[in-house]
């Protein structure tokens, strides 16, 4: 399959649309360090629980994060098989290529 063939598949667009909003990026990076409940994430990120819940639902639907019940709580964790390596790759790219040239980074 050539590179253009991938562009015809809507799943690729959905993937990038799902991770693009800043709040979802913040959630992914927060979950990179440890699994958390929605309330823990809300406190960690300083955001309303409802805003976090909305974004968690989208990330869960695309299996970017996983959710497991723990008593009355639902504990969210990053998909370690696919998303964690992707985040590490993004971190490497940003460190090597974006810190100097991007006007928004480092502000």
MMTF fields as JSON, N, C-alpha, C and O atoms, coordinates in Angstrom:
{
  "mmtfVersion": "1.0.0",
  "mmtfProducer": "UNKNOWN",
  "numBonds": 427,
  "numAtoms": 428,
  "numGroups": 107,
  "numChains": 1,
  "numModels": 1,
  "chainsPerModel": [1],
  "groupsPerChain": [107],
  "chainIdList": ["A"],
  "bondAtomList": [4, 2, 8, 6, 12, 10, 16, 14, 20, 18, 24, 22, 28, 26, 32, 30, 36, 34, 40, 38, 44, 42, 48, 46, 52, 50, 56, 54, 60, 58, 64, 62, 68, 66, 72, 70, 76, 74, 80, 78, 84, 82, 88, 86, 92, 90, 96, 94, 100, 98, 104, 102, 108, 106, 112, 110, 116, 114, 120, 118, 124, 122, 128, 126, 132, 130, 136, 134, 140, 138, 144, 142, 148, 146, 152, 150, 156, 154, 160, 158, 164, 162, 168, 166, 172, 170, 176, 174, 180, 178, 184, 182, 188, 186, 192, 190, 196, 194, 200, 198, 204, 202, 208, 206, 212, 210, 216, 214, 220, 218, 224, 222, 228, 226, 232, 230, 236, 234, 240, 238, 244, 242, 248, 246, 252, 250, 256, 254, 260, 258, 264, 262, 268, 266, 272, 270, 276, 274, 280, 278, 284, 282, 288, 286, 292, 290, 296, 294, 300, 298, 304, 302, 308, 306, 312, 310, 316, 314, 320, 318, 324, 322, 328, 326, 332, 330, 336, 334, 340, 338, 344, 342, 348, 346, 352, 350, 356, 354, 360, 358, 364, 362, 368, 366, 372, 370, 376, 374, 380, 378, 384, 382, 388, 386, 392, 390, 396, 394, 400, 398, 404, 402, 408, 406, 412, 410, 416, 414, 420, 418, 424, 422],
  "bondOrderList": [1, 1, 1, 1, 1, 1, 1, 1, 1, 1, 1, 1, 1, 1, 1, 1, 1, 1, 1, 1, 1, 1, 1, 1, 1, 1, 1, 1, 1, 1, 1, 1, 1, 1, 1, 1, 1, 1, 1, 1, 1, 1, 1, 1, 1, 1, 1, 1, 1, 1, 1, 1, 1, 1, 1, 1, 1, 1, 1, 1, 1, 1, 1, 1, 1, 1, 1, 1, 1, 1, 1, 1, 1, 1, 1, 1, 1, 1, 1, 1, 1, 1, 1, 1, 1, 1, 1, 1, 1, 1, 1, 1, 1, 1, 1, 1, 1, 1, 1, 1, 1, 1, 1, 1, 1, 1],
  "groupList": [{"groupName": "UNK", "atomNameList": ["N", "CA", "C", "O"], "elementList": ["N", "C", "C", "O"], "formalChargeList": [0, 0, 0, 0], "bondAtomList": [1, 0, 2, 1, 3, 2], "bondOrderList": [1, 1, 2], "singleLetterCode": "X", "chemCompType": "L-PEPTIDE LINKING"}],
  "groupTypeList": [0, 0, 0, 0, 0, 0, 0, 0, 0, 0, 0, 0, 0, 0, 0, 0, 0, 0, 0, 0, 0, 0, 0, 0, 0, 0, 0, 0, 0, 0, 0, 0, 0, 0, 0, 0, 0, 0, 0, 0, 0, 0, 0, 0, 0, 0, 0, 0, 0, 0, 0, 0, 0, 0, 0, 0, 0, 0, 0, 0, 0, 0, 0, 0, 0, 0, 0, 0, 0, 0, 0, 0, 0, 0, 0, 0, 0, 0, 0, 0, 0, 0, 0, 0, 0, 0, 0, 0, 0, 0, 0, 0, 0, 0, 0, 0, 0, 0, 0, 0, 0, 0, 0, 0, 0, 0, 0],
  "groupIdList": [1, 2, 3, 4, 5, 6, 7, 8, 9, 10, 11, 12, 13, 14, 15, 16, 17, 18, 19, 20, 21, 22, 23, 24, 25, 26, 27, 28, 29, 30, 31, 32, 33, 34, 35, 36, 37, 38, 39, 40, 41, 42, 43, 44, 45, 46, 47, 48, 49, 50, 51, 52, 53, 54, 55, 56, 57, 58, 59, 60, 61, 62, 63, 64, 65, 66, 67, 68, 69, 70, 71, 72, 73, 74, 75, 76, 77, 78, 79, 80, 81, 82, 83, 84, 85, 86, 87, 88, 89, 90, 91, 92, 93, 94, 95, 96, 97, 98, 99, 100, 101, 102, 103, 104, 105, 106, 107],
  "secStructList": [7, 7, 2, 2, 2, 2, 2, 6, 7, 2, 2, 2, 2, 2, 2, 2, 2, 2, 2, 2, 1, 2, 2, 2, 2, 2, 2, 2, 2, 2, 2, 2, 2, 7, 7, 3, 3, 2, 2, 2, 2, 2, 2, 2, 2, 6, 7, 7, 2, 2, 2, 2, 2, 2, 2, 2, 2, 2, 2, 2, 2, 6, 6, 1, 3, 3, 3, 3, 3, 3, 6, 6, 3, 3, 3, 3, 3, 3, 7, 6, 6, 6, 2, 2, 2, 2, 2, 2, 2, 2, 2, 2, 2, 0, 0, 0, 0, 0, 6, 6, 6, 7, 1, 1, 6, 6, 7],
  "xCoordList": [0.847, 0.0, 0.895, 1.81, 0.635, 1.451, 0.95, -0.107, 1.706, 1.354, 0.005, -0.704, -0.368, -1.643, -2.81, -3.856, -2.649, -3.724, -4.132, -5.313, -3.175, -3.483, -4.379, -5.221, -4.2, -4.973, -6.453, -7.293, -6.78, -8.171, -8.926, -10.157, -8.209, -8.834, -9.204, -8.313, -10.475, -10.877, -10.324, -10.292, -9.894, -9.372, -8.122, -7.898, -7.312, -6.102, -6.47, -5.869, -7.448, -7.915, -8.523, -8.266, -9.324, -9.959, -8.915, -9.079, -7.848, -6.788, -6.194, -6.113, -5.783, -5.152, -6.146, -5.775, -7.388, -8.406, -8.658, -8.93, -8.566, -8.804, -7.697, -7.976, -6.446, -5.353, -5.004, -4.224, -5.553, -5.162, -5.53, -4.704, -6.719, -7.059, -6.057, -5.635, -5.693, -4.674, -4.997, -4.101, -6.261, -6.64, -6.348, -5.919, -6.57, -6.317, -4.822, -4.395, -4.036, -2.578, -2.131, -1.294, -2.683, -2.342, -2.709, -1.946, -3.868, -4.303, -3.348, -2.932, -2.999, -2.086, -0.738, -0.187, -0.208, 1.08, 0.979, 1.931, -0.153, -0.352, -0.405, 0.175, -1.1, -1.236, 0.039, 0.184, 0.945, 2.23, 2.987, 3.678, 2.855, 3.599, 2.903, 3.564, 1.548, 0.841, -0.642, -1.186, -1.286, -2.729, -3.449, -2.994, -4.581, -5.329, -6.827, -7.277, -7.588, -9.036, -9.351, -8.465, -10.593, -10.987, -10.774, -10.342, -11.069, -10.866, -9.389, -9.013, -8.558, -7.114, -6.591, -5.779, -7.058, -6.655, -7.111, -6.359, -8.357, -8.89, -8.037, -7.722, -7.667, -6.825, -5.428, -4.876, -4.861, -3.512, -3.423, -2.45, -4.452, -4.451, -5.117, -5.044, -5.77, -6.443, -7.632, -7.874, -8.373, -9.535, -10.775, -10.681, -11.931, -13.187, -13.313, -12.889, -13.901, -14.076, -14.877, -14.563, -15.908, -16.743, -15.946, -16.153, -15.049, -14.207, -13.256, -13.043, -12.693, -11.797, -12.576, -12.114, -13.757, -14.577, -14.919, -14.83, -15.304, -15.643, -14.451, -14.609, -13.282, -12.091, -11.635, -11.128, -11.808, -11.475, -12.335, -11.857, -13.609, -14.505, -13.99, -13.962, -13.587, -13.074, -11.79, -11.62, -10.897, -9.635, -9.859, -9.153, -10.85, -11.172, -11.809, -11.506, -12.687, -13.346, -12.334, -12.542, -11.262, -10.219, -9.127, -8.115, -9.337, -8.411, -7.012, -6.014, -6.963, -5.699, -5.368, -4.203, -6.414, -6.246, -7.128, -8.069, -6.79, -7.55, -8.187, -7.691, -9.283, -9.976, -10.284, -10.735, -10.026, -10.31, -11.024, -10.652, -12.056, -12.728, -11.849, -11.152, -11.896, -11.187, -12.115, -12.122, -12.892, -13.922, -14.974, -15.523, -15.257, -16.246, -15.622, -16.333, -14.302, -13.596, -13.31, -13.319, -13.059, -12.557, -11.158, -10.968, -10.189, -8.796, -8.369, -8.509, -7.848, -7.442, -5.935, -5.193, -5.493, -4.056, -3.822, -4.716, -2.618, -2.269, -2.11, -1.696, -2.432, -2.227, -0.712, -0.073, -0.156, 1.292, 1.858, 3.044, 1.025, 1.506, 1.717, 2.679, 0.825, 0.912, 1.089, 1.888, 0.379, 0.392, 1.639, 2.218, 2.062, 3.27, 4.489, 5.226, 4.729, 5.853, 5.692, 6.676, 4.46, 4.211, 4.569, 5.191, 4.181, 4.495, 6.005, 6.536, 6.688, 8.143, 8.776, 9.746, 8.238, 8.73, 8.476, 9.339, 7.315, 6.987, 7.929, 8.438, 8.165, 9.088, 10.481, 11.121, 10.942, 12.26, 12.29, 13.246, 11.23, 11.165, 11.172, 11.912, 10.366, 10.285, 11.635, 12.101, 12.249, 13.542, 14.598, 15.394, 14.6, 15.629, 15.312, 16.229, 14.047, 13.686, 12.851, 12.814, 12.19, 11.205, 11.541, 11.037, 12.35, 12.569, 13.114, 12.732, 13.984, 14.568, 13.667, 13.533, 13.051, 12.336, 10.874, 10.303, 10.258, 8.836, 8.608, 9.105, 7.876, 7.629, 6.812, 6.892, 6.022, 5.148, 5.823, 5.489, 6.763, 7.403, 8.342, 9.033, 8.353, 9.261, 8.751, 9.476, 7.515, 6.968, 6.598, 6.12],
  "yCoordList": [-1.177, 0.0, 1.243, 1.35, 2.167, 3.386, 4.391, 4.194, 5.454, 6.457, 7.093, 7.396, 7.303, 7.929, 7.03, 7.526, 5.729, 4.796, 4.94, 4.818, 5.196, 5.373, 6.589, 6.59, 7.603, 8.828, 8.607, 9.386, 7.584, 7.302, 6.669, 6.674, 6.132, 5.472, 6.518, 7.206, 6.667, 7.691, 7.445, 8.371, 6.231, 5.95, 6.774, 7.148, 7.061, 7.854, 9.279, 9.858, 9.834, 11.187, 11.204, 12.119, 10.191, 10.11, 10.025, 10.63, 9.277, 9.137, 10.506, 10.877, 11.252, 12.546, 13.584, 14.448, 13.514, 14.425, 14.14, 15.055, 12.878, 12.5, 12.997, 13.462, 12.912, 13.321, 14.802, 15.306, 15.508, 16.894, 17.903, 18.76, 17.845, 18.878, 18.91, 17.869, 20.102, 20.289, 19.539, 18.973, 19.529, 18.839, 17.344, 16.733, 16.756, 15.328, 15.03, 13.998, 15.93, 15.773, 15.838, 15.044, 16.777, 16.897, 15.62, 15.152, 15.067, 13.827, 12.689, 11.944, 12.549, 11.479, 11.61, 10.617, 12.826, 13.011, 12.79, 12.307, 13.133, 12.868, 11.364, 10.876, 10.64, 9.193, 8.445, 7.265, 9.116, 8.504, 8.12, 7.102, 8.932, 8.675, 7.697, 6.907, 7.743, 6.792, 6.757, 7.708, 5.643, 5.494, 6.337, 6.455, 6.926, 7.799, 7.688, 7.283, 8.064, 8.189, 9.555, 10.398, 9.764, 11.044, 12.175, 13.263, 11.937, 12.972, 13.278, 14.435, 12.253, 12.48, 13.283, 14.194, 12.943, 13.693, 15.145, 16.06, 15.346, 16.707, 17.534, 18.689, 16.955, 17.656, 17.905, 18.993, 16.899, 17.003, 18.074, 18.824, 18.14, 19.087, 20.418, 21.368, 20.489, 21.725, 22.06, 23.226, 21.037, 21.208, 20.615, 19.828, 20.996, 20.451, 18.979, 18.55, 18.223, 16.786, 16.497, 15.544, 17.295, 17.051, 17.217, 16.473, 18.177, 18.404, 17.222, 16.767, 16.738, 15.577, 14.35, 13.614, 14.125, 12.959, 12.941, 11.898, 14.08, 14.181, 13.747, 12.974, 14.239, 13.917, 12.477, 11.847, 11.954, 10.55, 9.621, 8.605, 9.981, 9.147, 9.052, 7.966, 10.175, 10.183, 9.359, 8.593, 9.521, 8.779, 7.279, 6.458, 6.934, 5.526, 4.899, 3.756, 5.637, 5.127, 4.721, 3.737, 5.456, 5.15, 4.245, 3.994, 3.76, 2.851, 3.449, 2.729, 4.77, 5.429, 5.283, 5.295, 5.147, 4.861, 3.671, 3.334, 3.048, 1.898, 2.272, 3.139, 1.612, 1.887, 0.564, -0.401, 0.554, -0.632, -0.191, 0.814, -0.94, -0.601, -0.957, -1.972, -0.101, -0.362, 0.113, 1.289, -0.814, -0.45, 0.387, -0.027, 1.558, 2.456, 3.368, 4.073, 3.355, 4.231, 3.511, 2.282, 4.308, 3.813, 4.396, 5.61, 3.524, 3.947, 3.926, 2.922, 5.06, 5.233, 5.115, 5.617, 4.438, 4.313, 4.419, 4.159, 4.8, 4.967, 3.595, 2.638, 3.501, 2.267, 2.089, 2.782, 1.158, 0.978, 0.33, 0.48, -0.382, -1.064, -0.117, -0.268, 0.856, 1.708, 3.187, 3.857, 3.708, 5.147, 5.571, 6.613, 4.789, 5.156, 5.265, 6.246, 4.296, 4.467, 5.692, 6.343, 5.997, 7.171, 8.453, 9.354, 8.533, 9.711, 9.857, 10.966, 8.746, 8.806, 9.296, 10.053, 8.874, 9.335, 10.829, 11.546, 11.291, 12.722, 13.518, 14.561, 13.036, 13.725, 13.833, 14.882, 12.759, 12.761, 13.759, 14.519, 13.747, 14.67, 16.118, 16.944, 16.426, 17.798, 18.231, 19.34, 17.353, 17.685, 17.963, 18.892, 17.161, 17.283, 18.332, 18.876, 18.623, 19.429, 20.669, 21.57, 20.736, 21.802, 22.851, 23.971, 22.541, 23.476, 24.818, 25.848, 24.84, 26.083, 26.772, 27.995, 25.99, 26.574, 26.89, 27.67, 26.312, 26.515, 27.71, 27.742, 28.657, 29.871, 29.657, 30.472, 28.591, 28.37, 27.542, 27.684, 26.681, 25.831, 26.663, 27.556, 26.363, 27.033, 28.374, 29.096, 28.721, 30.001, 29.909, 30.885],
  "zCoordList": [0.0, 0.0, 0.0, 0.817, -0.901, -0.929, 0.114, 0.714, 0.322, 1.326, 1.093, 2.053, -0.146, -0.453, -0.066, 0.353, -0.197, 0.146, 1.601, 1.927, 2.477, 3.89, 4.11, 5.008, 3.306, 3.459, 3.154, 3.604, 2.416, 2.08, 3.249, 3.265, 4.212, 5.358, 6.403, 6.901, 6.754, 7.727, 9.133, 9.944, 9.437, 10.776, 11.078, 12.229, 10.071, 10.291, 10.68, 11.585, 10.0, 10.328, 11.733, 12.516, 12.042, 13.357, 14.464, 15.523, 14.221, 15.218, 15.552, 16.723, 14.54, 14.785, 15.3, 16.095, 14.866, 15.407, 16.888, 17.665, 17.267, 18.664, 19.572, 20.677, 19.135, 20.017, 19.899, 20.707, 18.925, 18.664, 19.764, 20.076, 20.36, 21.354, 22.513, 23.015, 22.917, 23.952, 25.241, 25.867, 25.641, 26.877, 26.774, 27.753, 25.625, 25.463, 25.484, 26.002, 24.924, 24.993, 26.449, 26.88, 27.204, 28.626, 29.381, 30.225, 29.076, 29.732, 29.394, 30.282, 28.124, 27.714, 28.417, 28.893, 28.485, 29.142, 30.648, 31.263, 31.251, 32.679, 32.943, 33.913, 32.081, 32.266, 31.898, 32.217, 31.24, 30.902, 32.17, 32.205, 33.198, 34.432, 35.368, 36.042, 35.416, 36.275, 35.924, 35.363, 36.265, 36.072, 37.112, 38.25, 36.714, 37.621, 37.376, 36.304, 38.411, 38.28, 37.662, 37.529, 37.294, 36.717, 37.719, 37.336, 38.985, 40.006, 40.213, 40.397, 40.183, 40.306, 39.12, 39.288, 37.925, 36.726, 36.801, 36.466, 37.244, 37.352, 38.313, 38.025, 39.439, 40.402, 39.862, 40.024, 39.222, 38.673, 37.595, 37.532, 36.743, 35.627, 35.969, 35.19, 37.138, 37.525, 36.641, 36.329, 36.241, 35.364, 36.012, 36.954, 35.501, 36.01, 35.642, 34.569, 36.548, 36.352, 35.091, 34.377, 34.795, 33.617, 32.324, 31.366, 32.299, 31.117, 30.917, 29.793, 32.011, 31.937, 31.474, 30.601, 32.054, 31.694, 30.206, 29.559, 29.672, 28.244, 27.387, 26.443, 27.714, 26.939, 27.152, 26.224, 28.355, 28.61, 27.763, 27.259, 27.612, 26.803, 25.371, 24.791, 24.805, 23.428, 23.311, 22.362, 24.277, 24.244, 24.432, 23.847, 25.255, 25.487, 24.251, 23.909, 23.581, 22.374, 21.31, 20.599, 21.197, 20.204, 20.774, 20.119, 21.991, 22.671, 22.854, 22.891, 22.968, 23.264, 24.743, 25.141, 25.542, 26.963, 27.308, 26.59, 28.43, 28.908, 30.237, 30.956, 30.55, 31.81, 32.507, 31.89, 33.817, 34.627, 35.889, 36.496, 36.294, 37.553, 38.747, 38.747, 39.76, 41.02, 42.128, 42.491, 42.653, 43.616, 42.914, 41.893, 43.455, 42.841, 41.791, 41.075, 41.701, 40.757, 39.449, 39.373, 38.433, 37.162, 37.012, 37.08, 36.81, 36.722, 35.25, 34.552, 34.813, 33.421, 33.313, 34.157, 32.254, 31.995, 30.495, 29.689, 30.144, 28.741, 28.09, 28.745, 26.823, 26.077, 25.919, 25.128, 26.678, 26.719, 25.457, 25.164, 24.717, 23.52, 22.341, 21.588, 22.179, 20.993, 21.314, 20.66, 22.287, 22.546, 23.302, 22.995, 24.283, 25.031, 24.11, 24.209, 23.219, 22.289, 21.38, 21.028, 21.009, 20.174, 20.932, 20.37, 22.187, 22.997, 23.17, 23.108, 23.386, 23.515, 22.211, 22.239, 21.089, 19.795, 19.604, 19.097, 20.002, 19.921, 20.813, 20.403, 22.027, 22.934, 22.319, 22.397, 21.717, 21.067, 19.919, 19.767, 19.11, 17.976, 18.453, 17.917, 19.441, 19.955, 20.521, 20.261, 21.288, 21.891, 20.825, 20.96, 19.774, 18.737, 17.676, 17.061, 17.453, 16.287, 16.55, 15.713, 17.676, 17.832, 18.878, 18.792, 19.836, 20.939, 20.484, 21.04, 19.502, 19.014, 17.996, 18.009, 17.116, 15.993, 16.2, 15.439, 17.201, 17.387, 18.309, 19.435, 17.835, 18.613, 19.861, 20.78, 19.937, 21.092, 22.174, 23.351, 21.805, 22.805, 23.661, 23.169, 24.911, 25.831, 26.323, 27.009, 25.984, 26.45, 27.908, 28.486]
}
